Amino acid sequence: FTLAVSNSLKWVKGIIYETRDSIQTPENYREVDGEILYVHSRLFLWGKDRRRCYVHLYYNAHAVATAMDTFTEELLSYKEELASGQTVSGHEEAYDAFFTIKETPVRGRKVLFNNEAIMKYRDRYAGFLVILTNGIEDPVEALRVYRNKDTIEKSFDDLKNQLDMKRLRIHSAASMDGRLFVQFIALILMSALRKKMRDTKLIEKYTVRELLLEMETLTQVRYSGKYGHILTEITKPQREILQSLKIQPKT
């Protein structure tokens, strides 16, 4: 497995606290797909069974503002859970650390933010990402595997949510299932293409979508019988892409 773990967990905060002042050194500097990161990795015995895992810590100074916005959105969600009484078992640490709950006979439950704790957390932990894996020792590889997996899962979830909102007169259950399957296969193929683009440095010039748009005019025309097939004219950028991917077009 390869997964991101919440910075609000006690053991994660401990690792960040231990390394935050020493992580920004030249030895820890990495550039990943144009993004500047500082990384720290260590062995970690996880769970009751003390399973041998790797913890990879990443710090991105440019992502601090985005991380703070994401954290604020999480806090708003946690507050709603507390106010409604529909708490989530995995969020107890966040409830205890960042909220104050007051119960009165007249007004009932009142949930307040613990702003002092929130600001302290932001100052200490914003900009950090922590990945836990049981099989990937290299931090750059672990990050890429996680991002590929995360992209596919989020895209598939977005697709399911979109189809769930379709009116039944437009999509039958069978056609929705079929479309989901085709789109899921497409996401897997896009992930494989993204890996090839990283390996060949094409990712520095194109996004996956831009590369597909560049290649979409290349068409194979098939003829029945002895005539076989022909390709439409290959442009210079298309030829460079094919050469980078070591694809020999059959003319």
Protein Blocks (a to p, Z undefined) as FASTA:
>chain_A
ZZdddfkbmklmmmmmmmmmmmmcfklgcceehiacddddddddedjkopacdddddddf
klmmmmmmmmmmmmmmmmmmmmnopacfklmmmmmmmpccdddfklopaddddfklmmmm
mmmmgoiacdddfkbfblklmmmmmmmmmmmmmmmmmmmmmmmmpcfklpcfklmmmmmm
mmmmmmmmmmmmmmmmmmnommmmpcfklmmmmmmmpccdddehjlopadddddfklmmm
mmmnopacdZZ
